[in-house]
Amino acid sequence: MDIIIARHAETVYNAAARMQGHMAHTPLTRRGIGQAETMGAALAEVLGPRPDRDLWVSPSGRTLQTAAIVGEHLGRDFFDWRKDERLLEIDVGDWEGRLYADIVAEQGPIIDAERRLFSVQAPRGEWFPAIAARLESWLAQLDPARPVLAISHGITARVLRGLLVGGADWHGVKVAVDAPQGTVFRVRDGVEELLLTGSGAVGVRAA
């Protein structure tokens, strides 16, 4: 399979250090819009005009806004993007919308600094095996003969890349290394290629 995996650009929640999770429909900042423009230009250079490639996107506002900008660069209609909830970010449950600092003040440390991943499951939130299961379901649905471009989120993209190319074990799931917002990878036949290193933040605070 030929799958390009892109991480969305910076949002107002990222800039404010607020927890986003899967359904917080937060808009891109001006910096994030610039990141999305860079992503689109890089992909247009790699893929050429109007590439014959299946377009998939998480239905979150921030991924849709990123996709709209990328699609303009590619000459593809916004309505060509197929929205799929299985590409959403980790569900952070009761933490959604709250400041990271406030959660840590109540809960204690919630992030593994070395892995840049949650070390604690959010109340009524999702955990890594559930993310892997929904992504495996999505992958099984794809036509292996069709190339794909998918725009998703920080943690979700790391789990997806882990399923495709491997990574370090995290609570029973292979998770790939972190990459900044706006980063684009291409995976072909189990081999990962970095197409663009984004200029955004890294870690779960930028998910």
Backbone as a chain_set.jsonl record, in Angstrom:
{"seq": "MDIIIARHAETVYNAAARMQGHMAHTPLTRRGIGQAETMGAALAEVLGPRPDRDLWVSPSGRTLQTAAIVGEHLGRDFFDWRKDERLLEIDVGDWEGRLYADIVAEQGPIIDAERRLFSVQAPRGEWFPAIAARLESWLAQLDPARPVLAISHGITARVLRGLLVGGADWHGVKVAVDAPQGTVFRVRDGVEELLLTGSGAVGVRAA", "coords": {"N": [[0.829, -1.192, 0.0], [0.32, 2.32, -0.499], [0.488, 4.905, 1.487], [0.009, 8.161, 2.548], [0.531, 10.021, 5.408], [-0.527, 12.635, 7.309], [-0.056, 15.104, 9.828], [-2.24, 17.283, 11.509], [-2.298, 20.947, 11.518], [-1.289, 23.682, 13.749], [-3.541, 24.68, 16.405], [-5.918, 26.893, 18.097], [-6.34, 25.861, 20.627], [-4.018, 24.342, 20.996], [-2.142, 26.43, 21.127], [-2.947, 27.631, 23.468], [-2.461, 25.728, 25.366], [-4.467, 23.856, 25.999], [-6.468, 20.924, 26.521], [-7.383, 18.954, 23.814], [-8.386, 16.525, 22.508], [-10.733, 14.254, 20.909], [-13.117, 15.39, 19.815], [-13.158, 18.155, 20.05], [-13.756, 20.963, 18.31], [-11.659, 22.866, 17.163], [-10.312, 25.87, 15.807], [-7.666, 26.567, 13.403], [-4.706, 28.399, 14.207], [-3.179, 31.513, 13.017], [-0.532, 30.878, 12.586], [-0.849, 28.115, 12.34], [-2.359, 28.001, 9.976], [-0.414, 28.845, 8.166], [1.318, 26.654, 8.417], [-0.282, 24.636, 7.322], [-0.475, 25.573, 4.696], [2.181, 25.211, 3.899], [2.332, 22.424, 4.062], [0.515, 21.738, 2.015], [1.794, 22.818, -0.251], [4.157, 21.309, -0.308], [3.153, 18.716, -0.684], [1.921, 19.029, -3.167], [4.132, 19.364, -4.755], [5.302, 16.853, -4.573], [3.271, 15.091, -5.444], [2.064, 16.226, -7.674], [-0.335, 17.948, -9.877], [-3.818, 17.586, -9.155], [-3.817, 14.845, -8.018], [-4.431, 11.356, -8.423], [-5.67, 9.957, -5.982], [-6.939, 8.486, -3.048], [-8.608, 10.409, -0.655], [-8.604, 10.897, 2.764], [-9.872, 11.91, 5.94], [-9.875, 12.894, 9.343], [-12.918, 13.739, 11.041], [-12.746, 15.983, 12.659], [-12.732, 19.499, 13.404], [-10.236, 20.82, 13.14], [-8.661, 19.142, 11.568], [-10.187, 19.054, 9.252], [-10.044, 21.724, 8.428], [-7.319, 21.924, 7.91], [-7.218, 20.04, 5.835], [-8.779, 21.302, 3.879], [-7.154, 23.421, 3.051], [-4.838, 22.065, 2.17], [-6.011, 20.563, 0.124], [-6.675, 22.55, -1.741], [-4.167, 23.275, -2.728], [-3.551, 20.926, -4.036], [-5.389, 20.874, -6.02], [-7.746, 19.529, -5.649], [-11.147, 18.903, -4.93], [-12.831, 20.001, -1.972], [-14.863, 18.343, -1.149], [-14.09, 15.898, -1.968], [-12.772, 14.702, 0.077], [-12.939, 12.044, 2.339], [-14.608, 11.654, 5.267], [-13.839, 10.129, 8.34], [-14.534, 8.695, 11.399], [-12.825, 6.977, 12.656], [-10.324, 7.963, 12.349], [-10.059, 9.968, 14.164], [-8.65, 11.892, 16.936], [-7.223, 10.683, 20.071], [-9.658, 10.043, 22.54], [-10.15, 12.17, 25.144], [-11.926, 12.264, 27.184], [-13.21, 13.432, 30.224], [-11.334, 15.405, 30.4], [-11.323, 17.047, 28.2], [-11.007, 20.221, 26.709], [-9.995, 21.45, 28.959], [-7.368, 23.208, 30.735], [-4.037, 22.049, 30.508], [-2.346, 22.536, 32.676], [-4.106, 22.83, 34.845], [-5.223, 20.277, 35.018], [-2.972, 18.716, 35.649], [-2.332, 19.863, 38.105], [-4.389, 18.872, 39.688], [-4.324, 16.097, 39.216], [-1.704, 15.2, 39.112], [1.358, 14.177, 37.407], [0.709, 13.499, 33.961], [1.802, 12.835, 31.6], [4.25, 10.991, 29.882], [7.442, 12.006, 29.746], [9.603, 11.187, 28.189], [8.565, 9.52, 26.157], [6.632, 11.185, 25.186], [3.863, 10.814, 25.457], [0.577, 10.108, 26.729], [0.545, 9.027, 30.066], [-1.37, 8.339, 31.764], [-4.722, 7.306, 31.755], [-7.449, 9.241, 30.696], [-10.308, 10.199, 32.693], [-13.205, 8.523, 31.763], [-12.197, 8.386, 29.24], [-10.312, 7.359, 26.302], [-8.072, 4.606, 25.526], [-4.846, 3.339, 24.441], [-4.975, 0.672, 23.152], [-7.613, 0.729, 22.146], [-7.507, 2.779, 20.267], [-5.747, 1.638, 18.396], [-7.33, -0.525, 17.574], [-9.504, 0.67, 16.222], [-8.149, 1.898, 14.143], [-7.022, -0.302, 12.85], [-9.339, -1.419, 11.856], [-10.062, 0.571, 10.017], [-7.864, 0.454, 8.218], [-8.243, -2.113, 7.202], [-10.396, -1.741, 5.594], [-9.527, -0.337, 3.399], [-8.722, -0.166, -0.096], [-6.118, -1.977, -1.283], [-4.915, -1.446, -3.698], [-5.233, 1.199, -4.185], [-3.756, 4.383, -3.817], [-3.355, 6.468, -0.896], [-4.107, 9.48, 0.888], [-4.07, 10.683, 4.072], [-5.263, 12.783, 6.618], [-4.689, 13.35, 9.922], [-4.211, 13.116, 13.45], [-1.913, 13.876, 16.188], [-1.357, 11.723, 18.205], [-2.969, 9.67, 17.156], [-1.918, 9.423, 14.542], [0.621, 8.506, 15.189], [0.082, 5.992, 16.29], [-1.09, 4.799, 14.045], [1.071, 4.829, 12.226], [2.71, 3.166, 13.712], [1.33, 0.745, 13.472], [1.78, 0.282, 10.791], [4.568, 0.419, 10.283], [5.858, -0.274, 12.579], [7.152, 0.246, 15.959], [7.93, 1.558, 19.252], [6.804, -0.329, 22.082], [3.834, 0.532, 23.749], [1.832, 0.236, 26.325], [0.913, -2.168, 25.222], [0.644, -1.562, 22.55], [2.103, -0.795, 19.411], [3.848, 2.139, 18.889], [4.816, 4.793, 16.884], [7.642, 7.075, 16.54], [7.531, 10.491, 17.731], [6.453, 13.461, 15.944], [6.581, 16.813, 14.67], [3.732, 19.111, 14.509], [2.145, 19.41, 11.349], [3.804, 17.709, 9.998], [4.602, 15.324, 7.443], [4.357, 12.028, 6.392], [5.233, 9.258, 4.273], [4.23, 6.005, 3.618], [5.209, 3.108, 2.143], [4.86, -0.169, 1.218], [5.579, -1.035, 3.789], [7.721, 0.58, 4.443], [8.848, 3.612, 5.748], [8.855, 7.005, 4.744], [10.003, 10.258, 5.205], [8.358, 13.064, 4.205], [7.927, 15.759, 4.757], [9.022, 17.803, 7.348], [7.256, 19.21, 9.854], [6.649, 22.559, 11.149], [5.498, 22.919, 13.548], [4.501, 22.317, 17.013], [5.541, 19.585, 19.231], [4.581, 16.429, 20.742], [1.95, 15.444, 23.129], [0.574, 17.721, 23.874], [0.256, 19.05, 21.586], [-1.515, 17.622, 20.124]], "CA": [[0.0, 0.0, 0.0], [0.972, 3.634, -0.528], [-0.314, 5.764, 2.365], [0.614, 9.379, 3.078], [-0.086, 10.341, 6.7], [-0.178, 14.003, 7.696], [-0.54, 15.584, 11.121], [-2.85, 18.607, 11.349], [-1.534, 22.125, 11.913], [-1.533, 24.238, 15.091], [-4.86, 25.238, 16.696], [-5.993, 27.828, 19.216], [-6.185, 25.078, 21.854], [-2.588, 24.052, 21.126], [-1.462, 27.653, 21.546], [-3.363, 27.955, 24.838], [-2.165, 24.563, 26.212], [-5.707, 23.208, 26.435], [-6.652, 19.558, 26.054], [-8.332, 18.928, 22.69], [-9.083, 15.257, 22.361], [-11.215, 13.842, 19.587], [-14.253, 16.127, 19.253], [-13.047, 19.606, 20.216], [-13.636, 21.525, 16.966], [-10.901, 24.085, 17.409], [-9.758, 26.374, 14.546], [-6.237, 26.785, 13.281], [-4.152, 29.731, 14.401], [-2.534, 32.009, 11.798], [0.651, 30.033, 12.421], [-1.325, 26.837, 11.836], [-2.724, 28.17, 8.567], [0.851, 28.834, 7.436], [1.801, 25.271, 8.391], [-1.107, 23.899, 6.362], [-0.053, 26.018, 3.36], [3.449, 24.538, 3.618], [2.002, 21.029, 3.802], [-0.1, 21.642, 0.697], [2.796, 23.081, -1.28], [5.071, 20.164, -0.352], [2.456, 17.58, -1.279], [1.726, 19.316, -4.583], [5.408, 19.126, -5.425], [5.539, 15.407, -4.621], [2.198, 14.35, -6.111], [1.626, 16.87, -8.899], [-1.704, 18.484, -9.852], [-4.978, 16.695, -9.122], [-3.364, 13.449, -7.911], [-5.458, 10.307, -8.342], [-5.353, 9.375, -4.685], [-8.079, 8.56, -2.135], [-8.383, 11.39, 0.404], [-9.291, 10.57, 4.007], [-9.617, 12.914, 6.961], [-10.643, 12.891, 10.59], [-13.979, 14.741, 10.968], [-12.534, 17.082, 13.591], [-12.625, 20.78, 12.719], [-8.858, 21.202, 12.838], [-8.183, 18.342, 10.444], [-10.932, 19.482, 8.07], [-9.491, 23.002, 7.977], [-6.032, 21.586, 7.297], [-7.49, 19.351, 4.574], [-9.281, 22.263, 2.901], [-6.008, 24.168, 2.519], [-4.023, 21.11, 1.414], [-6.74, 20.216, -1.093], [-6.565, 23.637, -2.715], [-2.851, 23.149, -3.353], [-3.554, 19.744, -4.895], [-6.415, 20.99, -7.046], [-8.798, 18.567, -5.357], [-12.33, 19.474, -4.304], [-12.949, 19.689, -0.552], [-15.836, 17.259, -0.948], [-13.447, 14.617, -2.268], [-12.257, 14.131, 1.325], [-13.844, 11.126, 3.036], [-14.477, 11.795, 6.718], [-13.977, 8.852, 9.044], [-14.319, 8.873, 12.834], [-11.734, 6.12, 13.121], [-9.097, 8.752, 12.267], [-10.082, 10.995, 15.205], [-7.632, 11.837, 17.978], [-7.581, 9.992, 21.296], [-10.737, 10.648, 23.331], [-9.616, 12.507, 26.463], [-12.998, 12.209, 28.163], [-13.522, 14.59, 31.058], [-10.274, 16.417, 30.31], [-11.442, 17.859, 26.993], [-11.232, 21.65, 26.883], [-9.374, 21.972, 30.175], [-5.948, 23.527, 30.67], [-3.145, 20.995, 30.983], [-1.828, 22.891, 34.001], [-5.135, 22.556, 35.85], [-5.346, 18.823, 35.157], [-1.789, 18.239, 36.364], [-2.434, 20.326, 39.491], [-5.32, 17.976, 40.381], [-4.075, 14.682, 38.953], [-0.291, 14.851, 39.078], [1.859, 14.006, 36.037], [-0.143, 12.696, 33.068], [2.534, 12.635, 30.348], [5.584, 10.423, 29.945], [8.255, 13.006, 29.062], [10.49, 10.56, 27.2], [7.781, 9.027, 25.025], [5.681, 12.231, 24.773], [2.569, 10.148, 25.377], [-0.138, 10.052, 27.998], [0.874, 7.921, 30.957], [-2.585, 8.132, 32.554], [-5.94, 7.366, 30.947], [-8.397, 10.258, 31.166], [-11.604, 9.692, 33.142], [-14.158, 8.312, 30.668], [-11.464, 8.571, 27.994], [-9.891, 6.215, 25.491], [-6.704, 4.193, 25.76], [-4.143, 3.021, 23.211], [-5.503, -0.475, 22.403], [-8.841, 1.104, 21.437], [-7.095, 3.536, 19.078], [-5.213, 0.674, 17.444], [-8.421, -1.349, 17.042], [-10.285, 1.405, 15.208], [-7.3, 2.117, 12.975], [-6.94, -1.576, 12.14], [-10.604, -1.53, 11.121], [-9.976, 1.486, 8.873], [-6.909, -0.088, 7.266], [-8.815, -3.301, 6.569], [-11.406, -1.294, 4.632], [-8.894, 0.302, 2.251], [-8.359, -0.936, -1.283], [-4.653, -1.931, -1.333], [-4.467, -0.984, -5.004], [-5.444, 2.636, -4.279], [-2.958, 5.208, -2.92], [-4.157, 7.183, 0.094], [-3.617, 10.6, 1.686], [-4.905, 10.801, 5.267], [-4.887, 13.826, 7.567], [-5.162, 12.919, 11.227], [-3.773, 13.809, 14.658], [-0.618, 13.484, 16.707], [-1.303, 10.376, 18.774], [-3.56, 8.733, 16.203], [-0.955, 9.176, 13.465], [1.723, 7.693, 15.716], [-0.403, 4.613, 16.385], [-1.251, 4.321, 12.675], [2.411, 4.531, 11.712], [3.174, 1.995, 14.44], [0.722, -0.432, 12.856], [2.299, 0.089, 9.441], [6.028, 0.275, 10.206], [6.395, -0.664, 13.87], [7.532, 1.289, 16.898], [8.105, 1.104, 20.63], [5.568, -0.797, 22.719], [3.247, 1.417, 24.754], [0.599, -0.376, 26.817], [0.489, -3.221, 24.317], [0.461, -1.048, 21.189], [3.29, -0.228, 18.78], [3.658, 3.568, 18.642], [5.97, 5.365, 16.198], [8.229, 8.257, 17.169], [6.775, 11.728, 17.603], [6.831, 14.381, 14.87], [5.878, 18.083, 14.883], [2.532, 19.422, 13.73], [2.443, 19.735, 9.964], [4.717, 16.719, 9.414], [3.976, 14.421, 6.475], [5.085, 10.792, 6.124], [4.707, 8.341, 3.262], [4.541, 4.607, 3.904], [5.011, 2.225, 0.997], [5.366, -1.534, 1.427], [6.157, -1.161, 5.115], [8.875, 1.469, 4.612], [8.396, 4.981, 5.984], [9.66, 8.092, 4.184], [9.621, 11.588, 5.679], [8.186, 14.002, 3.098], [8.005, 17.13, 5.261], [9.055, 18.006, 8.789], [6.458, 20.377, 10.161], [7.242, 23.6, 11.995], [4.686, 23.048, 14.755], [4.95, 21.739, 18.279], [5.551, 18.133, 19.342], [4.015, 15.899, 21.986], [0.501, 15.354, 23.257], [-0.003, 19.06, 23.98], [0.012, 19.53, 20.222], [-2.279, 16.581, 19.431]], "C": [[0.869, 1.25, 0.0], [0.072, 4.588, 0.264], [0.521, 6.959, 2.811], [-0.183, 9.792, 4.313], [0.396, 11.714, 7.133], [-0.799, 14.343, 9.045], [-1.062, 17.007, 10.957], [-1.964, 19.729, 11.886], [-2.007, 22.667, 13.268], [-2.917, 24.869, 15.22], [-4.794, 26.216, 17.865], [-5.864, 27.1, 20.551], [-4.724, 24.706, 22.075], [-1.863, 25.262, 21.682], [-1.765, 28.007, 22.993], [-3.078, 26.829, 25.829], [-3.428, 23.986, 26.843], [-5.813, 21.818, 25.8], [-7.72, 19.536, 24.956], [-9.109, 17.616, 22.615], [-9.702, 15.1, 20.995], [-12.293, 14.729, 18.999], [-14.216, 17.623, 19.493], [-12.781, 20.229, 18.84], [-12.964, 22.894, 17.048], [-10.248, 24.566, 16.12], [-8.25, 26.507, 14.587], [-5.887, 28.232, 13.637], [-3.599, 30.238, 13.059], [-1.257, 31.217, 11.521], [0.255, 28.671, 11.847], [-1.732, 26.906, 10.375], [-1.465, 28.172, 7.702], [1.438, 27.439, 7.335], [1.034, 24.449, 7.362], [-0.762, 24.289, 4.926], [1.256, 25.325, 2.958], [3.221, 23.063, 3.312], [1.445, 20.858, 2.39], [0.911, 21.834, -0.423], [3.747, 21.898, -1.431], [4.411, 18.962, -1.022], [2.211, 17.798, -2.766], [3.006, 19.067, -5.37], [5.677, 17.638, -5.587], [4.54, 14.705, -5.541], [1.756, 14.942, -7.439], [0.181, 17.318, -8.801], [-2.762, 17.39, -9.904], [-4.571, 15.223, -9.027], [-4.536, 12.483, -7.754], [-5.179, 9.476, -7.096], [-6.586, 9.521, -3.797], [-7.728, 9.469, -0.958], [-9.24, 11.049, 1.613], [-8.924, 11.599, 5.069], [-10.455, 12.621, 8.198], [-11.709, 13.974, 10.504], [-13.869, 15.867, 11.985], [-12.303, 18.377, 12.818], [-11.215, 21.12, 12.291], [-8.266, 20.397, 11.696], [-8.905, 18.736, 9.154], [-10.394, 20.805, 7.538], [-8.131, 22.785, 7.316], [-6.246, 20.953, 5.923], [-7.969, 20.321, 3.495], [-8.133, 23.022, 2.246], [-5.123, 23.261, 1.671], [-4.697, 20.783, 0.08], [-6.675, 21.292, -2.159], [-5.231, 23.57, -3.446], [-2.819, 21.99, -4.347], [-4.541, 19.848, -6.047], [-7.535, 19.987, -6.876], [-9.927, 19.249, -4.592], [-12.395, 19.08, -2.834], [-13.868, 18.489, -0.318], [-15.323, 15.907, -1.445], [-12.94, 13.934, -0.992], [-13.317, 13.249, 1.979], [-13.591, 11.242, 4.54], [-14.713, 10.446, 7.388], [-13.612, 9.036, 10.513], [-13.192, 8.008, 13.372], [-10.384, 6.83, 13.053], [-9.048, 9.875, 13.31], [-8.932, 10.809, 16.199], [-8.132, 11.023, 19.177], [-8.69, 10.762, 22.024], [-10.21, 10.894, 24.741], [-10.721, 12.696, 27.504], [-13.242, 13.506, 28.908], [-12.466, 15.687, 31.004], [-10.467, 17.375, 29.141], [-11.771, 19.317, 27.324], [-10.555, 22.262, 28.081], [-7.895, 22.291, 29.948], [-5.126, 22.351, 31.195], [-2.681, 21.282, 32.41], [-2.836, 22.588, 35.101], [-5.292, 21.057, 36.08], [-4.182, 18.27, 35.962], [-1.833, 18.661, 37.833], [-3.351, 19.417, 40.307], [-4.855, 16.525, 40.37], [-2.64, 14.266, 39.242], [0.137, 14.639, 37.641], [0.968, 13.08, 35.216], [0.574, 12.353, 31.764], [3.894, 12.016, 30.641], [6.501, 11.321, 29.108], [9.129, 12.404, 27.978], [9.717, 10.141, 25.966], [6.883, 10.112, 24.426], [4.306, 11.63, 24.509], [1.888, 10.206, 26.735], [0.288, 8.819, 28.783], [-0.314, 7.544, 31.839], [-3.783, 8.227, 31.614], [-6.897, 8.384, 31.547], [-9.672, 9.609, 31.671], [-12.602, 9.686, 31.984], [-13.51, 8.555, 29.305], [-11.06, 7.258, 27.37], [-8.449, 5.854, 25.829], [-6.145, 3.568, 24.491], [-4.642, 1.772, 22.489], [-6.781, -0.157, 21.628], [-8.526, 1.913, 20.184], [-6.595, 2.577, 18.004], [-6.33, -0.143, 16.802], [-9.214, -0.596, 15.975], [-9.449, 1.678, 13.957], [-7.108, 0.829, 12.172], [-8.201, -1.803, 11.31], [-10.582, -0.653, 9.879], [-9.035, 0.939, 7.805], [-7.483, -1.283, 6.504], [-9.822, -2.937, 5.487], [-10.775, -0.745, 3.348], [-8.651, -0.685, 1.119], [-6.834, -0.863, -1.428], [-4.099, -1.452, -2.671], [-4.569, 0.534, -5.145], [-4.515, 3.394, -3.329], [-3.843, 6.107, -2.074], [-3.393, 8.394, 0.614], [-4.572, 10.775, 2.841], [-4.371, 11.907, 6.162], [-5.534, 13.493, 8.902], [-4.488, 13.744, 12.319], [-2.465, 13.22, 15.18], [-0.551, 12.055, 17.206], [-1.855, 9.354, 17.794], [-2.593, 8.407, 15.075], [0.21, 8.324, 13.941], [1.311, 6.232, 15.86], [-0.569, 4.02, 14.988], [0.094, 3.962, 12.061], [3.012, 3.319, 12.422], [2.61, 0.704, 13.872], [1.365, -0.759, 11.515], [3.789, -0.216, 9.4], [6.666, -0.135, 11.526], [6.786, 0.532, 14.718], [7.716, 0.698, 18.28], [6.768, 0.686, 21.223], [5.118, 0.195, 23.786], [1.891, 0.855, 25.143], [0.017, -1.366, 25.805], [0.295, -2.802, 22.882], [1.791, -0.509, 20.669], [3.009, 1.225, 18.407], [4.946, 4.124, 18.031], [6.468, 6.611, 16.925], [7.394, 9.491, 16.872], [7.294, 12.548, 16.419], [6.031, 15.661, 15.058], [4.582, 18.191, 14.078], [2.936, 19.843, 12.323], [3.396, 18.774, 9.292], [3.945, 15.758, 8.511], [4.904, 13.232, 6.234], [4.429, 10.045, 4.969], [5.164, 6.935, 3.613], [4.201, 3.781, 2.671], [5.663, 0.887, 1.287], [6.117, -1.666, 2.747], [7.37, -0.299, 5.382], [8.379, 2.909, 4.716], [9.392, 5.981, 5.42], [9.128, 9.416, 4.716], [9.546, 12.535, 4.491], [8.347, 15.447, 3.536], [8.066, 17.097, 6.779], [8.316, 19.301, 9.099], [7.166, 21.342, 11.095], [6.466, 23.793, 13.287], [5.302, 22.38, 15.961], [4.93, 20.212, 18.21], [4.85, 17.726, 20.634], [2.498, 15.978, 22.036], [-0.151, 16.722, 23.417], [-0.306, 19.662, 22.617], [-0.859, 18.552, 19.443], [-3.538, 17.136, 18.78]], "O": [[2.015, 1.226, 0.449], [-0.971, 5.023, -0.224], [1.601, 6.797, 3.38], [-1.408, 9.899, 4.27], [1.596, 11.929, 7.305], [-1.914, 13.926, 9.36], [-0.405, 17.843, 10.337], [-1.003, 19.484, 12.616], [-2.98, 22.184, 13.847], [-3.412, 25.506, 14.29], [-3.767, 26.353, 18.529], [-5.333, 27.662, 21.51], [-4.237, 24.746, 23.205], [-1.058, 25.138, 22.604], [-0.937, 28.613, 23.673], [-3.412, 26.949, 27.007], [-3.468, 23.672, 28.033], [-5.318, 21.576, 24.699], [-8.827, 20.04, 25.15], [-10.339, 17.608, 22.654], [-9.265, 15.727, 20.03], [-12.388, 14.823, 17.775], [-15.183, 18.307, 19.159], [-11.704, 20.044, 18.272], [-13.622, 23.934, 17.008], [-9.676, 23.753, 15.394], [-7.639, 26.554, 15.655], [-6.665, 29.156, 13.399], [-3.553, 29.49, 12.082], [-0.938, 30.922, 10.369], [0.94, 28.137, 10.974], [-1.478, 25.971, 9.614], [-1.448, 27.57, 6.628], [1.992, 27.069, 6.3], [1.623, 23.664, 6.619], [-0.755, 23.437, 4.037], [1.413, 24.904, 1.812], [3.845, 22.512, 2.405], [1.848, 19.954, 1.659], [0.895, 21.11, -1.419], [4.104, 21.525, -2.548], [5.034, 18.274, -1.83], [2.285, 16.85, -3.547], [2.964, 18.614, -6.514], [6.212, 17.205, -6.607], [4.916, 13.83, -6.321], [1.141, 14.25, -8.25], [-0.469, 17.107, -7.777], [-2.611, 16.395, -10.613], [-4.953, 14.431, -9.888], [-5.502, 12.763, -7.044], [-4.535, 8.429, -7.159], [-7.216, 10.579, -3.794], [-6.675, 9.315, -0.34], [-10.46, 10.925, 1.5], [-7.8, 12.1, 5.094], [-11.593, 12.161, 8.104], [-11.444, 15.039, 9.947], [-14.817, 16.634, 12.154], [-11.751, 18.363, 11.718], [-11.008, 21.652, 11.2], [-7.451, 20.915, 10.932], [-8.298, 18.749, 8.083], [-10.299, 20.99, 6.325], [-7.83, 23.391, 6.288], [-5.548, 21.282, 4.965], [-7.608, 20.178, 2.327], [-8.136, 23.242, 1.035], [-4.704, 23.645, 0.579], [-4.041, 20.73, -0.96], [-6.625, 20.985, -3.35], [-5.176, 23.786, -4.657], [-2.143, 22.062, -5.373], [-4.536, 19.011, -6.949], [-8.203, 19.629, -7.846], [-9.682, 20.075, -3.713], [-12.054, 17.952, -2.48], [-13.658, 17.713, 0.614], [-16.024, 14.899, -1.358], [-12.708, 12.725, -0.985], [-14.462, 13.669, 2.15], [-12.492, 10.96, 5.018], [-15.65, 9.721, 7.054], [-12.509, 9.481, 10.832], [-12.66, 8.288, 14.446], [-9.405, 6.357, 13.632], [-8.093, 10.651, 13.333], [-8.33, 9.739, 16.295], [-9.32, 10.716, 19.277], [-8.65, 11.989, 22.106], [-9.862, 9.952, 25.453], [-10.472, 13.232, 28.585], [-13.455, 14.553, 28.297], [-12.69, 16.786, 31.512], [-9.825, 18.425, 29.102], [-12.678, 19.608, 28.103], [-10.539, 23.485, 28.215], [-7.254, 21.709, 29.073], [-5.478, 21.736, 32.201], [-2.63, 20.382, 33.248], [-2.454, 22.135, 36.18], [-5.474, 20.619, 37.216], [-4.378, 17.449, 36.858], [-1.417, 17.903, 38.709], [-3.113, 19.214, 41.497], [-4.97, 15.813, 41.367], [-2.384, 13.11, 39.579], [-0.648, 14.898, 36.729], [0.529, 12.031, 35.687], [0.017, 11.658, 30.916], [4.606, 12.462, 31.541], [6.35, 11.388, 27.888], [9.372, 13.041, 26.953], [10.163, 10.381, 24.844], [6.422, 9.98, 23.292], [3.674, 11.896, 23.486], [2.548, 10.338, 27.766], [0.381, 7.718, 28.24], [-0.268, 6.554, 32.569], [-3.848, 9.125, 30.774], [-7.13, 8.392, 32.756], [-10.088, 8.577, 31.144], [-12.815, 10.699, 31.319], [-14.192, 8.889, 28.336], [-11.42, 6.183, 27.85], [-7.697, 6.678, 26.349], [-6.899, 3.294, 23.557], [-4.729, 1.812, 21.261], [-7.006, -0.723, 20.558], [-9.189, 1.76, 19.158], [-6.975, 2.69, 16.838], [-6.277, -0.424, 15.605], [-9.557, -1.167, 14.94], [-9.975, 1.688, 12.844], [-7.038, 0.871, 10.944], [-8.133, -2.318, 10.194], [-11.028, -1.073, 8.811], [-9.366, 0.956, 6.62], [-7.237, -1.442, 5.308], [-10.075, -3.723, 4.574], [-11.439, -0.697, 2.312], [-8.407, -1.871, 1.342], [-6.303, 0.22, -1.676], [-2.926, -1.09, -2.758], [-4.055, 1.102, -6.109], [-4.485, 3.081, -2.139], [-4.947, 6.467, -2.483], [-2.172, 8.343, 0.764], [-5.765, 10.993, 2.629], [-3.173, 11.968, 6.436], [-6.754, 13.37, 9.007], [-4.225, 14.933, 12.134], [-1.978, 12.205, 14.682], [0.227, 11.254, 16.688], [-1.271, 8.285, 17.62], [-2.458, 7.245, 14.69], [0.732, 7.508, 13.182], [2.105, 5.332, 15.583], [-0.225, 2.859, 14.768], [0.236, 2.906, 11.444], [3.739, 2.536, 11.811], [3.307, -0.307, 13.793], [1.484, -1.926, 11.143], [4.234, -1.019, 8.58], [7.88, -0.325, 11.594], [6.757, 1.676, 14.263], [7.665, -0.52, 18.457], [5.729, 1.268, 20.911], [5.911, 0.64, 24.616], [0.92, 0.975, 24.397], [-1.189, -1.4, 25.564], [-0.171, -3.598, 22.066], [2.523, 0.157, 21.401], [2.047, 1.511, 17.694], [6.031, 3.951, 18.587], [5.797, 7.133, 17.815], [6.648, 9.534, 15.894], [8.418, 12.355, 15.955], [4.907, 15.608, 15.557], [4.368, 17.467, 13.106], [3.933, 20.538, 12.129], [3.769, 18.983, 8.138], [2.79, 15.425, 8.778], [6.08, 13.402, 5.914], [3.231, 10.182, 4.721], [6.344, 6.703, 3.874], [3.057, 3.758, 2.215], [6.859, 0.81, 1.565], [7.156, -2.323, 2.82], [7.994, -0.424, 6.436], [7.594, 3.369, 3.886], [10.604, 5.839, 5.586], [7.922, 9.66, 4.677], [10.558, 12.787, 3.836], [8.848, 16.274, 2.775], [7.252, 16.435, 7.423], [8.72, 20.372, 8.646], [8.15, 20.992, 11.746], [6.741, 24.725, 14.042], [6.451, 21.939, 15.942], [4.388, 19.622, 17.275], [4.565, 18.555, 21.498], [1.85, 16.498, 21.128], [-1.337, 16.865, 23.118], [-1.028, 20.652, 22.505], [-0.934, 18.643, 18.218], [-4.292, 16.388, 18.156]]}, "num_chains": 1, "name": "protein.A"}
